[in-house]
């Protein structure tokens, strides 16, 4: 969640078949683009529109966060730690919507920058817990203003009632897709999403 809204510069300051993971819907995006090109559809699918919004937000976030020395995924990881400090790398990966390998690389980069620190779990010395450092919290405060302003751009096109409805529908859509994402596989030939297990 990008929930921090303090200080910072404004946006105006910037001028067989292999099974694929479903987690970030990249496979779905590519498939939908291909499908729509073949069908010559003038109405984009819902998943296409969701991905379009995600990519636009990601591009702006990377742009406004770059002067602060972090990327959008790294900022997401910092916000996850701010919400719950002392996570393992695997837990932080799930909360940041990236793979464990990607998170491992991000943690190393954030640790080198002094924004996070890893310490052994007192109850299990084999486990490393990731903590947000004072410098990490300071960096988040510096970035919070531009992130909040971007969120305001998205929310500004809706009334309060429309925003509440939009957030409710986003949550419902996430709850519908989450069981498939946890299953860790995209639907394959002859096997639709509805036929996949809902456990996990």
mmCIF file of the C-alpha atoms, coordinates in Angstrom:
data_MODEL
# 
_entry.id   MODEL 
# 
loop_
_atom_site.group_PDB 
_atom_site.id 
_atom_site.type_symbol 
_atom_site.label_atom_id 
_atom_site.label_alt_id 
_atom_site.label_comp_id 
_atom_site.label_asym_id 
_atom_site.label_entity_id 
_atom_site.label_seq_id 
_atom_site.pdbx_PDB_ins_code 
_atom_site.Cartn_x 
_atom_site.Cartn_y 
_atom_site.Cartn_z 
_atom_site.occupancy 
_atom_site.B_iso_or_equiv 
_atom_site.pdbx_formal_charge 
_atom_site.auth_seq_id 
_atom_site.auth_comp_id 
_atom_site.auth_asym_id 
_atom_site.auth_atom_id 
_atom_site.pdbx_PDB_model_num 
ATOM 1   C CA . UNK A 1 1   ? 0.000   0.000   0.000   1.00 0.00 ? 1   UNK A CA 1 
ATOM 2   C CA . UNK A 1 2   ? 1.265   3.431   -0.904  1.00 0.00 ? 2   UNK A CA 1 
ATOM 3   C CA . UNK A 1 3   ? -0.291  5.122   2.090   1.00 0.00 ? 3   UNK A CA 1 
ATOM 4   C CA . UNK A 1 4   ? 2.302   7.667   3.178   1.00 0.00 ? 4   UNK A CA 1 
ATOM 5   C CA . UNK A 1 5   ? 1.332   11.264  2.444   1.00 0.00 ? 5   UNK A CA 1 
ATOM 6   C CA . UNK A 1 6   ? 3.930   13.597  3.977   1.00 0.00 ? 6   UNK A CA 1 
ATOM 7   C CA . UNK A 1 7   ? 6.185   16.338  2.509   1.00 0.00 ? 7   UNK A CA 1 
ATOM 8   C CA . UNK A 1 8   ? 8.314   16.019  -0.609  1.00 0.00 ? 8   UNK A CA 1 
ATOM 9   C CA . UNK A 1 9   ? 8.440   17.525  -4.077  1.00 0.00 ? 9   UNK A CA 1 
ATOM 10  C CA . UNK A 1 10  ? 5.427   17.643  -6.350  1.00 0.00 ? 10  UNK A CA 1 
ATOM 11  C CA . UNK A 1 11  ? 4.921   15.810  -9.606  1.00 0.00 ? 11  UNK A CA 1 
ATOM 12  C CA . UNK A 1 12  ? 5.268   19.109  -11.435 1.00 0.00 ? 12  UNK A CA 1 
ATOM 13  C CA . UNK A 1 13  ? 8.981   19.054  -10.564 1.00 0.00 ? 13  UNK A CA 1 
ATOM 14  C CA . UNK A 1 14  ? 9.705   16.423  -13.239 1.00 0.00 ? 14  UNK A CA 1 
ATOM 15  C CA . UNK A 1 15  ? 9.593   17.664  -16.853 1.00 0.00 ? 15  UNK A CA 1 
ATOM 16  C CA . UNK A 1 16  ? 5.154   -29.868 -23.065 1.00 0.00 ? 16  UNK A CA 1 
ATOM 17  C CA . UNK A 1 17  ? 4.234   -26.349 -22.055 1.00 0.00 ? 17  UNK A CA 1 
ATOM 18  C CA . UNK A 1 18  ? 5.998   -24.395 -19.400 1.00 0.00 ? 18  UNK A CA 1 
ATOM 19  C CA . UNK A 1 19  ? 3.802   -23.194 -16.562 1.00 0.00 ? 19  UNK A CA 1 
ATOM 20  C CA . UNK A 1 20  ? 4.096   -19.449 -16.003 1.00 0.00 ? 20  UNK A CA 1 
ATOM 21  C CA . UNK A 1 21  ? 3.464   -17.523 -12.745 1.00 0.00 ? 21  UNK A CA 1 
ATOM 22  C CA . UNK A 1 22  ? 0.291   -15.478 -12.505 1.00 0.00 ? 22  UNK A CA 1 
ATOM 23  C CA . UNK A 1 23  ? 1.427   -13.145 -9.735  1.00 0.00 ? 23  UNK A CA 1 
ATOM 24  C CA . UNK A 1 24  ? 1.878   -9.939  -11.746 1.00 0.00 ? 24  UNK A CA 1 
ATOM 25  C CA . UNK A 1 25  ? -0.420  -10.853 -14.686 1.00 0.00 ? 25  UNK A CA 1 
ATOM 26  C CA . UNK A 1 26  ? 2.350   -10.264 -17.240 1.00 0.00 ? 26  UNK A CA 1 
ATOM 27  C CA . UNK A 1 27  ? 1.406   -13.480 -19.026 1.00 0.00 ? 27  UNK A CA 1 
ATOM 28  C CA . UNK A 1 28  ? -2.229  -12.342 -19.175 1.00 0.00 ? 28  UNK A CA 1 
ATOM 29  C CA . UNK A 1 29  ? -1.279  -8.928  -20.511 1.00 0.00 ? 29  UNK A CA 1 
ATOM 30  C CA . UNK A 1 30  ? 0.718   -10.423 -23.386 1.00 0.00 ? 30  UNK A CA 1 
ATOM 31  C CA . UNK A 1 31  ? -2.031  -12.908 -24.185 1.00 0.00 ? 31  UNK A CA 1 
ATOM 32  C CA . UNK A 1 32  ? -4.707  -10.239 -24.179 1.00 0.00 ? 32  UNK A CA 1 
ATOM 33  C CA . UNK A 1 33  ? -2.711  -7.938  -26.470 1.00 0.00 ? 33  UNK A CA 1 
ATOM 34  C CA . UNK A 1 34  ? -2.253  -10.822 -28.894 1.00 0.00 ? 34  UNK A CA 1 
ATOM 35  C CA . UNK A 1 35  ? -5.902  -11.838 -28.706 1.00 0.00 ? 35  UNK A CA 1 
ATOM 36  C CA . UNK A 1 36  ? -7.202  -8.326  -29.218 1.00 0.00 ? 36  UNK A CA 1 
ATOM 37  C CA . UNK A 1 37  ? -4.890  -7.774  -32.175 1.00 0.00 ? 37  UNK A CA 1 
ATOM 38  C CA . UNK A 1 38  ? -6.297  -10.865 -33.875 1.00 0.00 ? 38  UNK A CA 1 
ATOM 39  C CA . UNK A 1 39  ? -9.919  -10.005 -33.104 1.00 0.00 ? 39  UNK A CA 1 
ATOM 40  C CA . UNK A 1 40  ? -9.492  -6.302  -33.964 1.00 0.00 ? 40  UNK A CA 1 
ATOM 41  C CA . UNK A 1 41  ? -11.481 -5.405  -30.877 1.00 0.00 ? 41  UNK A CA 1 
ATOM 42  C CA . UNK A 1 42  ? -12.170 -1.719  -30.306 1.00 0.00 ? 42  UNK A CA 1 
ATOM 43  C CA . UNK A 1 43  ? -13.058 -2.337  -26.647 1.00 0.00 ? 43  UNK A CA 1 
ATOM 44  C CA . UNK A 1 44  ? -10.064 -3.254  -24.455 1.00 0.00 ? 44  UNK A CA 1 
ATOM 45  C CA . UNK A 1 45  ? -10.557 -6.027  -21.942 1.00 0.00 ? 45  UNK A CA 1 
ATOM 46  C CA . UNK A 1 46  ? -10.727 -5.298  -18.227 1.00 0.00 ? 46  UNK A CA 1 
ATOM 47  C CA . UNK A 1 47  ? -7.369  -6.965  -17.562 1.00 0.00 ? 47  UNK A CA 1 
ATOM 48  C CA . UNK A 1 48  ? -5.786  -4.918  -20.337 1.00 0.00 ? 48  UNK A CA 1 
ATOM 49  C CA . UNK A 1 49  ? -7.102  -1.694  -18.746 1.00 0.00 ? 49  UNK A CA 1 
ATOM 50  C CA . UNK A 1 50  ? -5.854  -2.733  -15.299 1.00 0.00 ? 50  UNK A CA 1 
ATOM 51  C CA . UNK A 1 51  ? -2.393  -3.465  -16.710 1.00 0.00 ? 51  UNK A CA 1 
ATOM 52  C CA . UNK A 1 52  ? -2.436  -0.190  -18.649 1.00 0.00 ? 52  UNK A CA 1 
ATOM 53  C CA . UNK A 1 53  ? -3.070  1.740   -15.424 1.00 0.00 ? 53  UNK A CA 1 
ATOM 54  C CA . UNK A 1 54  ? -0.400  -0.230  -13.559 1.00 0.00 ? 54  UNK A CA 1 
ATOM 55  C CA . UNK A 1 55  ? 2.226   0.489   -16.217 1.00 0.00 ? 55  UNK A CA 1 
ATOM 56  C CA . UNK A 1 56  ? 1.367   4.196   -16.295 1.00 0.00 ? 56  UNK A CA 1 
ATOM 57  C CA . UNK A 1 57  ? 1.609   4.462   -12.501 1.00 0.00 ? 57  UNK A CA 1 
ATOM 58  C CA . UNK A 1 58  ? 4.858   2.477   -12.462 1.00 0.00 ? 58  UNK A CA 1 
ATOM 59  C CA . UNK A 1 59  ? 6.408   4.781   -15.076 1.00 0.00 ? 59  UNK A CA 1 
ATOM 60  C CA . UNK A 1 60  ? 5.532   7.922   -13.100 1.00 0.00 ? 60  UNK A CA 1 
ATOM 61  C CA . UNK A 1 61  ? 6.637   6.393   -9.784  1.00 0.00 ? 61  UNK A CA 1 
ATOM 62  C CA . UNK A 1 62  ? 10.013  5.361   -11.181 1.00 0.00 ? 62  UNK A CA 1 
ATOM 63  C CA . UNK A 1 63  ? 10.433  8.887   -12.524 1.00 0.00 ? 63  UNK A CA 1 
ATOM 64  C CA . UNK A 1 64  ? 9.594   10.747  -9.309  1.00 0.00 ? 64  UNK A CA 1 
ATOM 65  C CA . UNK A 1 65  ? 11.439  8.297   -7.052  1.00 0.00 ? 65  UNK A CA 1 
ATOM 66  C CA . UNK A 1 66  ? 14.636  8.271   -9.110  1.00 0.00 ? 66  UNK A CA 1 
ATOM 67  C CA . UNK A 1 67  ? 16.004  11.496  -7.559  1.00 0.00 ? 67  UNK A CA 1 
ATOM 68  C CA . UNK A 1 68  ? 15.662  9.795   -4.168  1.00 0.00 ? 68  UNK A CA 1 
ATOM 69  C CA . UNK A 1 69  ? 17.759  6.823   -5.298  1.00 0.00 ? 69  UNK A CA 1 
ATOM 70  C CA . UNK A 1 70  ? 15.078  4.136   -5.163  1.00 0.00 ? 70  UNK A CA 1 
ATOM 71  C CA . UNK A 1 71  ? 12.741  2.382   -7.578  1.00 0.00 ? 71  UNK A CA 1 
ATOM 72  C CA . UNK A 1 72  ? 8.991   1.835   -7.333  1.00 0.00 ? 72  UNK A CA 1 
ATOM 73  C CA . UNK A 1 73  ? 9.382   -1.828  -6.221  1.00 0.00 ? 73  UNK A CA 1 
ATOM 74  C CA . UNK A 1 74  ? 11.919  -0.775  -3.582  1.00 0.00 ? 74  UNK A CA 1 
ATOM 75  C CA . UNK A 1 75  ? 9.539   1.890   -2.286  1.00 0.00 ? 75  UNK A CA 1 
ATOM 76  C CA . UNK A 1 76  ? 6.790   -0.742  -2.089  1.00 0.00 ? 76  UNK A CA 1 
ATOM 77  C CA . UNK A 1 77  ? 9.125   -2.945  -0.041  1.00 0.00 ? 77  UNK A CA 1 
ATOM 78  C CA . UNK A 1 78  ? 9.905   -0.063  2.313   1.00 0.00 ? 78  UNK A CA 1 
ATOM 79  C CA . UNK A 1 79  ? 6.190   0.644   2.834   1.00 0.00 ? 79  UNK A CA 1 
ATOM 80  C CA . UNK A 1 80  ? 5.619   -3.036  3.572   1.00 0.00 ? 80  UNK A CA 1 
ATOM 81  C CA . UNK A 1 81  ? 8.346   -2.931  6.233   1.00 0.00 ? 81  UNK A CA 1 
ATOM 82  C CA . UNK A 1 82  ? 6.920   0.291   7.644   1.00 0.00 ? 82  UNK A CA 1 
ATOM 83  C CA . UNK A 1 83  ? 3.598   -1.502  8.078   1.00 0.00 ? 83  UNK A CA 1 
ATOM 84  C CA . UNK A 1 84  ? 5.210   -4.604  9.592   1.00 0.00 ? 84  UNK A CA 1 
ATOM 85  C CA . UNK A 1 85  ? 8.877   -4.560  10.460  1.00 0.00 ? 85  UNK A CA 1 
ATOM 86  C CA . UNK A 1 86  ? 10.992  -7.682  10.862  1.00 0.00 ? 86  UNK A CA 1 
ATOM 87  C CA . UNK A 1 87  ? 9.858   -9.727  7.854   1.00 0.00 ? 87  UNK A CA 1 
ATOM 88  C CA . UNK A 1 88  ? 11.727  -12.519 6.135   1.00 0.00 ? 88  UNK A CA 1 
ATOM 89  C CA . UNK A 1 89  ? 12.699  -12.035 2.512   1.00 0.00 ? 89  UNK A CA 1 
ATOM 90  C CA . UNK A 1 90  ? 9.957   -14.458 1.417   1.00 0.00 ? 90  UNK A CA 1 
ATOM 91  C CA . UNK A 1 91  ? 7.323   -12.610 3.434   1.00 0.00 ? 91  UNK A CA 1 
ATOM 92  C CA . UNK A 1 92  ? 8.476   -9.269  2.058   1.00 0.00 ? 92  UNK A CA 1 
ATOM 93  C CA . UNK A 1 93  ? 8.360   -10.661 -1.492  1.00 0.00 ? 93  UNK A CA 1 
ATOM 94  C CA . UNK A 1 94  ? 4.713   -11.654 -1.067  1.00 0.00 ? 94  UNK A CA 1 
ATOM 95  C CA . UNK A 1 95  ? 3.798   -8.253  0.342   1.00 0.00 ? 95  UNK A CA 1 
ATOM 96  C CA . UNK A 1 96  ? 5.690   -6.479  -2.445  1.00 0.00 ? 96  UNK A CA 1 
ATOM 97  C CA . UNK A 1 97  ? 4.233   -8.566  -5.296  1.00 0.00 ? 97  UNK A CA 1 
ATOM 98  C CA . UNK A 1 98  ? 7.577   -9.827  -6.595  1.00 0.00 ? 98  UNK A CA 1 
ATOM 99  C CA . UNK A 1 99  ? 9.343   -13.177 -6.743  1.00 0.00 ? 99  UNK A CA 1 
ATOM 100 C CA . UNK A 1 100 ? 11.632  -14.277 -3.886  1.00 0.00 ? 100 UNK A CA 1 
ATOM 101 C CA . UNK A 1 101 ? 14.679  -13.994 -6.184  1.00 0.00 ? 101 UNK A CA 1 
ATOM 102 C CA . UNK A 1 102 ? 13.769  -10.432 -7.175  1.00 0.00 ? 102 UNK A CA 1 
ATOM 103 C CA . UNK A 1 103 ? 13.214  -9.496  -3.535  1.00 0.00 ? 103 UNK A CA 1 
ATOM 104 C CA . UNK A 1 104 ? 16.580  -11.003 -2.551  1.00 0.00 ? 104 UNK A CA 1 
ATOM 105 C CA . UNK A 1 105 ? 18.269  -8.718  -5.075  1.00 0.00 ? 105 UNK A CA 1 
ATOM 106 C CA . UNK A 1 106 ? 16.275  -5.702  -3.884  1.00 0.00 ? 106 UNK A CA 1 
ATOM 107 C CA . UNK A 1 107 ? 17.092  -6.371  -0.240  1.00 0.00 ? 107 UNK A CA 1 
ATOM 108 C CA . UNK A 1 108 ? 20.795  -6.490  -1.058  1.00 0.00 ? 108 UNK A CA 1 
ATOM 109 C CA . UNK A 1 109 ? 20.529  -3.141  -2.874  1.00 0.00 ? 109 UNK A CA 1 
ATOM 110 C CA . UNK A 1 110 ? 18.501  -1.560  -0.065  1.00 0.00 ? 110 UNK A CA 1 
ATOM 111 C CA . UNK A 1 111 ? 20.937  -2.898  2.540   1.00 0.00 ? 111 UNK A CA 1 
ATOM 112 C CA . UNK A 1 112 ? 23.910  -1.460  0.665   1.00 0.00 ? 112 UNK A CA 1 
ATOM 113 C CA . UNK A 1 113 ? 22.114  1.896   0.595   1.00 0.00 ? 113 UNK A CA 1 
ATOM 114 C CA . UNK A 1 114 ? 21.612  1.692   4.357   1.00 0.00 ? 114 UNK A CA 1 
ATOM 115 C CA . UNK A 1 115 ? 17.806  1.683   4.077   1.00 0.00 ? 115 UNK A CA 1 
ATOM 116 C CA . UNK A 1 116 ? 17.274  -1.777  5.576   1.00 0.00 ? 116 UNK A CA 1 
ATOM 117 C CA . UNK A 1 117 ? 19.250  -4.103  7.816   1.00 0.00 ? 117 UNK A CA 1 
ATOM 118 C CA . UNK A 1 118 ? 19.124  -7.864  8.231   1.00 0.00 ? 118 UNK A CA 1 
ATOM 119 C CA . UNK A 1 119 ? 19.411  -9.514  11.633  1.00 0.00 ? 119 UNK A CA 1 
ATOM 120 C CA . UNK A 1 120 ? 19.170  -13.121 12.806  1.00 0.00 ? 120 UNK A CA 1 
ATOM 121 C CA . UNK A 1 121 ? 15.876  -14.128 14.373  1.00 0.00 ? 121 UNK A CA 1 
ATOM 122 C CA . UNK A 1 122 ? 16.424  -14.622 18.105  1.00 0.00 ? 122 UNK A CA 1 
ATOM 123 C CA . UNK A 1 123 ? 14.122  -17.653 18.083  1.00 0.00 ? 123 UNK A CA 1 
ATOM 124 C CA . UNK A 1 124 ? 15.694  -19.242 15.007  1.00 0.00 ? 124 UNK A CA 1 
ATOM 125 C CA . UNK A 1 125 ? 19.226  -18.158 14.163  1.00 0.00 ? 125 UNK A CA 1 
ATOM 126 C CA . UNK A 1 126 ? 18.949  -19.588 10.650  1.00 0.00 ? 126 UNK A CA 1 
ATOM 127 C CA . UNK A 1 127 ? 16.304  -17.009 9.725   1.00 0.00 ? 127 UNK A CA 1 
ATOM 128 C CA . UNK A 1 128 ? 17.231  -13.467 8.726   1.00 0.00 ? 128 UNK A CA 1 
ATOM 129 C CA . UNK A 1 129 ? 14.692  -10.751 9.490   1.00 0.00 ? 129 UNK A CA 1 
ATOM 130 C CA . UNK A 1 130 ? 14.662  -7.487  7.531   1.00 0.00 ? 130 UNK A CA 1 
ATOM 131 C CA . UNK A 1 131 ? 14.264  -4.216  9.400   1.00 0.00 ? 131 UNK A CA 1 
ATOM 132 C CA . UNK A 1 132 ? 13.709  -0.667  8.215   1.00 0.00 ? 132 UNK A CA 1 
ATOM 133 C CA . UNK A 1 133 ? 16.584  1.580   9.333   1.00 0.00 ? 133 UNK A CA 1 
ATOM 134 C CA . UNK A 1 134 ? 16.220  5.213   10.480  1.00 0.00 ? 134 UNK A CA 1 
ATOM 135 C CA . UNK A 1 135 ? 17.660  6.244   7.111   1.00 0.00 ? 135 UNK A CA 1 
ATOM 136 C CA . UNK A 1 136 ? 15.036  4.094   5.416   1.00 0.00 ? 136 UNK A CA 1 
ATOM 137 C CA . UNK A 1 137 ? 12.237  5.841   7.293   1.00 0.00 ? 137 UNK A CA 1 
ATOM 138 C CA . UNK A 1 138 ? 13.742  9.205   6.432   1.00 0.00 ? 138 UNK A CA 1 
ATOM 139 C CA . UNK A 1 139 ? 13.869  8.248   2.748   1.00 0.00 ? 139 UNK A CA 1 
ATOM 140 C CA . UNK A 1 140 ? 10.220  7.221   2.851   1.00 0.00 ? 140 UNK A CA 1 
ATOM 141 C CA . UNK A 1 141 ? 9.243   10.571  4.341   1.00 0.00 ? 141 UNK A CA 1 
ATOM 142 C CA . UNK A 1 142 ? 11.161  12.325  1.570   1.00 0.00 ? 142 UNK A CA 1 
ATOM 143 C CA . UNK A 1 143 ? 9.279   10.326  -1.079  1.00 0.00 ? 143 UNK A CA 1 
ATOM 144 C CA . UNK A 1 144 ? 5.844   10.414  0.518   1.00 0.00 ? 144 UNK A CA 1 
ATOM 145 C CA . UNK A 1 145 ? 4.756   13.742  -0.936  1.00 0.00 ? 145 UNK A CA 1 
ATOM 146 C CA . UNK A 1 146 ? 5.196   12.829  -4.610  1.00 0.00 ? 146 UNK A CA 1 
ATOM 147 C CA . UNK A 1 147 ? 3.622   9.411   -4.051  1.00 0.00 ? 147 UNK A CA 1 
ATOM 148 C CA . UNK A 1 148 ? 0.606   10.990  -2.367  1.00 0.00 ? 148 UNK A CA 1 
ATOM 149 C CA . UNK A 1 149 ? 0.318   13.509  -5.189  1.00 0.00 ? 149 UNK A CA 1 
ATOM 150 C CA . UNK A 1 150 ? 0.239   10.722  -7.779  1.00 0.00 ? 150 UNK A CA 1 
ATOM 151 C CA . UNK A 1 151 ? -2.447  8.946   -5.789  1.00 0.00 ? 151 UNK A CA 1 
ATOM 152 C CA . UNK A 1 152 ? -4.352  12.217  -5.752  1.00 0.00 ? 152 UNK A CA 1 
ATOM 153 C CA . UNK A 1 153 ? -4.192  12.370  -9.554  1.00 0.00 ? 153 UNK A CA 1 
ATOM 154 C CA . UNK A 1 154 ? -5.816  8.935   -9.760  1.00 0.00 ? 154 UNK A CA 1 
ATOM 155 C CA . UNK A 1 155 ? -8.413  9.665   -7.090  1.00 0.00 ? 155 UNK A CA 1 
ATOM 156 C CA . UNK A 1 156 ? -9.120  13.181  -8.384  1.00 0.00 ? 156 UNK A CA 1 
ATOM 157 C CA . UNK A 1 157 ? -11.084 11.932  -11.392 1.00 0.00 ? 157 UNK A CA 1 
ATOM 158 C CA . UNK A 1 158 ? -13.675 10.347  -9.073  1.00 0.00 ? 158 UNK A CA 1 
ATOM 159 C CA . UNK A 1 159 ? -16.164 11.633  -6.560  1.00 0.00 ? 159 UNK A CA 1 
ATOM 160 C CA . UNK A 1 160 ? -15.950 10.353  -2.982  1.00 0.00 ? 160 UNK A CA 1 
ATOM 161 C CA . UNK A 1 161 ? -18.737 7.889   -3.684  1.00 0.00 ? 161 UNK A CA 1 
ATOM 162 C CA . UNK A 1 162 ? -17.136 6.727   -6.926  1.00 0.00 ? 162 UNK A CA 1 
ATOM 163 C CA . UNK A 1 163 ? -13.782 6.304   -5.193  1.00 0.00 ? 163 UNK A CA 1 
ATOM 164 C CA . UNK A 1 164 ? -15.343 4.163   -2.460  1.00 0.00 ? 164 UNK A CA 1 
ATOM 165 C CA . UNK A 1 165 ? -17.008 2.021   -5.109  1.00 0.00 ? 165 UNK A CA 1 
ATOM 166 C CA . UNK A 1 166 ? -13.793 1.805   -7.133  1.00 0.00 ? 166 UNK A CA 1 
ATOM 167 C CA . UNK A 1 167 ? -11.774 0.662   -4.114  1.00 0.00 ? 167 UNK A CA 1 
ATOM 168 C CA . UNK A 1 168 ? -14.466 -1.854  -3.177  1.00 0.00 ? 168 UNK A CA 1 
ATOM 169 C CA . UNK A 1 169 ? -14.446 -3.346  -6.669  1.00 0.00 ? 169 UNK A CA 1 
ATOM 170 C CA . UNK A 1 170 ? -10.660 -3.479  -6.757  1.00 0.00 ? 170 UNK A CA 1 
ATOM 171 C CA . UNK A 1 171 ? -10.693 -5.402  -3.475  1.00 0.00 ? 171 UNK A CA 1 
ATOM 172 C CA . UNK A 1 172 ? -13.359 -7.795  -4.735  1.00 0.00 ? 172 UNK A CA 1 
ATOM 173 C CA . UNK A 1 173 ? -11.432 -8.393  -7.951  1.00 0.00 ? 173 UNK A CA 1 
ATOM 174 C CA . UNK A 1 174 ? -8.246  -9.040  -5.967  1.00 0.00 ? 174 UNK A CA 1 
ATOM 175 C CA . UNK A 1 175 ? -10.046 -11.540 -3.740  1.00 0.00 ? 175 UNK A CA 1 
ATOM 176 C CA . UNK A 1 176 ? -11.274 -13.363 -6.845  1.00 0.00 ? 176 UNK A CA 1 
ATOM 177 C CA . UNK A 1 177 ? -7.820  -13.589 -8.445  1.00 0.00 ? 177 UNK A CA 1 
ATOM 178 C CA . UNK A 1 178 ? -5.746  -14.157 -5.288  1.00 0.00 ? 178 UNK A CA 1 
ATOM 179 C CA . UNK A 1 179 ? -6.532  -17.900 -4.967  1.00 0.00 ? 179 UNK A CA 1 
ATOM 180 C CA . UNK A 1 180 ? -5.327  -18.448 -8.544  1.00 0.00 ? 180 UNK A CA 1 
ATOM 181 C CA . UNK A 1 181 ? -2.180  -16.407 -7.871  1.00 0.00 ? 181 UNK A CA 1 
ATOM 182 C CA . UNK A 1 182 ? -1.458  -18.467 -4.759  1.00 0.00 ? 182 UNK A CA 1 
ATOM 183 C CA . UNK A 1 183 ? -1.790  -21.621 -6.855  1.00 0.00 ? 183 UNK A CA 1 
ATOM 184 C CA . UNK A 1 184 ? 1.213   -20.255 -8.770  1.00 0.00 ? 184 UNK A CA 1 
ATOM 185 C CA . UNK A 1 185 ? 0.154   -21.237 -12.267 1.00 0.00 ? 185 UNK A CA 1 
ATOM 186 C CA . UNK A 1 186 ? -1.617  -19.803 -15.269 1.00 0.00 ? 186 UNK A CA 1 
ATOM 187 C CA . UNK A 1 187 ? -4.521  -21.735 -16.794 1.00 0.00 ? 187 UNK A CA 1 
ATOM 188 C CA . UNK A 1 188 ? -3.325  -24.135 -19.486 1.00 0.00 ? 188 UNK A CA 1 
ATOM 189 C CA . UNK A 1 189 ? -5.017  -25.640 -22.508 1.00 0.00 ? 189 UNK A CA 1 
ATOM 190 C CA . UNK A 1 190 ? -8.260  -27.365 -21.618 1.00 0.00 ? 190 UNK A CA 1 
ATOM 191 C CA . UNK A 1 191 ? -8.100  -26.056 -18.047 1.00 0.00 ? 191 UNK A CA 1 
ATOM 192 C CA . UNK A 1 192 ? -9.774  -22.756 -17.259 1.00 0.00 ? 192 UNK A CA 1 
ATOM 193 C CA . UNK A 1 193 ? -9.267  -20.527 -14.229 1.00 0.00 ? 193 UNK A CA 1 
ATOM 194 C CA . UNK A 1 194 ? -12.588 -21.627 -12.789 1.00 0.00 ? 194 UNK A CA 1 
ATOM 195 C CA . UNK A 1 195 ? -11.349 -25.213 -12.771 1.00 0.00 ? 195 UNK A CA 1 
ATOM 196 C CA . UNK A 1 196 ? -8.319  -24.454 -10.636 1.00 0.00 ? 196 UNK A CA 1 
ATOM 197 C CA . UNK A 1 197 ? -8.220  -25.190 -6.927  1.00 0.00 ? 197 UNK A CA 1 
ATOM 198 C CA . UNK A 1 198 ? -9.184  -22.343 -4.625  1.00 0.00 ? 198 UNK A CA 1 
ATOM 199 C CA . UNK A 1 199 ? -7.043  -23.525 -1.748  1.00 0.00 ? 199 UNK A CA 1 
ATOM 200 C CA . UNK A 1 200 ? -3.615  -22.213 -0.805  1.00 0.00 ? 200 UNK A CA 1 
# 
